[in-house]
């Protein structure tokens, strides 16, 4: 929390407090997010930019704005941007689900929703790079991305084979897949009603360092009544290549349980709101 110097006037609002700290100590870190440090000065500058964007969208003093963001710096910029307008931010987490999100949105009487579209932007940029730089150019960053460095660290020889096979593929095919599949498919969070009706045995697997997939994996586990969730430690996106023994063991155990009729729906008693007490009887 920003400190107020002895004898200085006490700020009346959080925005006054943050603005004063940004003016005095712009280079002091306000928070760390993953490997990124955000100082007070940057937070204050970015929040002003986001406030201007909210104002252009018609947000004014007293208006409520739902903020649907994953864990990212943009959430803080939008949150403080709304406060600087005198608006009321209403934070919502993407894994909350469609029904719960709709209830909060309705009950809060929010005027607008702010969210982030960086995934589509990144996909379009990658598709463009496939077209302009080819497979080798894209491989220079794609195969060493945040969810693939784990493979490179664990098994350099295996990663090199992955790299060689990747660069031998079609740049045009990848660009078309990026735009025709990655950019056009709905988010898993938009499919809550459909996946909640699934009865097919389901095993969801992800690595614990595959950050973009962790929250969707937990969401699917909670919504699909016949789902199980396996998280492989110290692993990224390529878990079948990084940890083939653990991956194959989990898959074999799943198939064996299904074949034996032991992969059943989740026991409703495990869905109690309390971590200790059962749901009250109706």
Secondary structure, 3 states (H helix, E strand, C coil): CCCCCCCCCCCCCHHHHHHHHHHHCCCCEEEEECCEEEEHHHHHHHHHHHHHHHHHCCCCCCCEEEEECCCCHHHHHHHHHHHHHCCEEEEECHHHCHHHHHHHHHHHCCCEEEECCHHHHHHHHHHHHHHHHHHHHHHHHHCCCCCCHHHHHHCHHHHHHHHHHHHCCCHHHHHHHHHHHHCCCCCHHHHHHHHHCCCCCEEEEEECCCHHHHHHHHHHHHHCCCEEEEEECCCCCCHHHHCHHHHHHHHHHHHHHHHCCCCCCCCHHHHCCCCCCCCCCC
